Amino acid sequence: MAAAQFLHGVEVIEIDDGPRPVRTVRSSVIGIVGTAPDADPLAFPLNKRVLIAGSRGEAAKLDVSTGQTRAGTLPNAVDLILDQIGAVVVVVRVEEGVDEMATLANILGGVDGETGEYEGVHAFLGAKSELGVQPRVLIAPGFTSHRPQGVIGRGPISNQGSGGTDGSFPLAFTGGTGEGAAGTFTVTDGKLVNVTITRGGRYTVAPSPDFSASAGLVGAVTTLALGAVANPVVAELVGIAERLKAVIVADGPNTTDTAAIQYANDFGSRRVYMVDPGVKVARGGNIVIEPASSAVAGLIAKIDNDRGFWWSPSNQNINGIVGTARAVDFALGDASSRANLLNEQNVATIINEDGFRLWGNRTLSSDPKFAFLSVVRTADIINDSILAAHMWAVDRNITKTYIDDVEESVNAYIRSLVAMGALIGGHCRADPDLNSPASIAEGKVWFNVDFTPPYPAEHIIFRSRIVNDYLEDIV
């Protein structure tokens, strides 16, 4: 009631100032994309997000055929996830194309030009609004292991052409066998001066560049070179993972150590956690080799639920597998073992030491600050939890009480994480320099949040020496 209004009686005015609790966002939701031609089309429509809440009954509808062999990549992959834990899984089923290239195009997806709906790997972006959960671990078993041949660059410009419009333009391609390449070219003084390939695509015969379509450039000639390029599905998923604050579990090539290391060098993103080789699984009385990513994703979800998102999944047992596609020798302290050589190149692997265990802590990040998977995920979960918990703070009046409330909300959350062992320490404070009168007048208020995550004990060192000091104890 307004202060000037007369009232003969009792009035209660509710004050809703004060800090709010911060709730940790769900960290263990898995997003998987793949094929399942024998799926129930009503339960798993194409390019739609479907939630499996840890139920094998729901997952069974990914293959309703009566045969012994499961078709597509999704049925076995989801089964291997559920061997680890009853995880929450967002499934996106795409159509199996007439050939490998067509299927890959469906996996990569995009946005439907008519309906505006996300397709393929991009469908994960709509999971939060449609299903109420946000995938934090992304996998595409069967589609992230190869390094295809694609356009890697160009030869010399043998003819710069003429008549072009100056500027930078998207590059068109003609001929060749394959698809998916993208690039740009630059015209200066009406002539071709530069060609840049931004996506290699997948080709068996190189295409030819077409400069006339967008710039009117006539007579320009250069050749395009083919070579091994980064996996296109992982490359597409990186941008999606950055938006979702998720990590990608990528399968290695499952051939040789050298091939695995070459694959790892294709990426420098903290969003990519790579595992090689594949795993052996018993299916229908036979032993088959399957991608390891689904088992690892399930293991990450299990560790999140059992111990916390701040724990590394390395050195934890994997359920449901009977071996690895190739032998991975390992011995504690042996720097020359295959497992250690792979880990040294940021490739996680699977060892047989009192059961089959995931072995490797590191992402493919080029920034040492985000080398450890557990550190990346801890930062993601904490940052998103703080964001999600402060919807109440948007559009409120910026006062001293308001700033104190926000600070205390975050600091109380940090204290709870420290008590659980999720953080070593941390603090939130309003920035006295950035919160100038001009900034506040624009509706902007700044808070600095710093924290120290726990780091995994990857390298334990015992210093051992023989001494004579204890001989006196025998007399």
Secondary structure, DSSP 8 states (H G I E B T S, - for coil): --TTS--SS--------S-----------EEEEEE-TTS-TTTS-BT-EEEEES-HHHHGGG---SSSS--SSHHHHHHHHHHH---EEEEEEE---SSHHHHHHHHH-EE-TTT--EEGGGGGGGHHHHHS----EEE-TTSSS---EEEEEE---SB--BS--SEEEE-EEESSEEE--EEEEEEETTEEEEEEEEE--EEEE--EEE-HHHH--BS-B--EEEEE---HHHHHHHHHHHHHT-EEEEE--SS-HHHHHHHHTT---TTEEEE-S-EEEEETTEEEEE-SHHHHHHHHHHHHHHT-TTS--TT-B-SS--EESS-----TT-TTSHHHHHHHTTEEEEEESSSEEEE--B---SSGGG-BHHHHHHHHHHHHHHHHTTGGGTT----HHHHHHHHHHHHHHHHHHHHHTS-SEEEEEE-TTTS-HHHHHTT---EEEEEE---------------SGGGGGG-
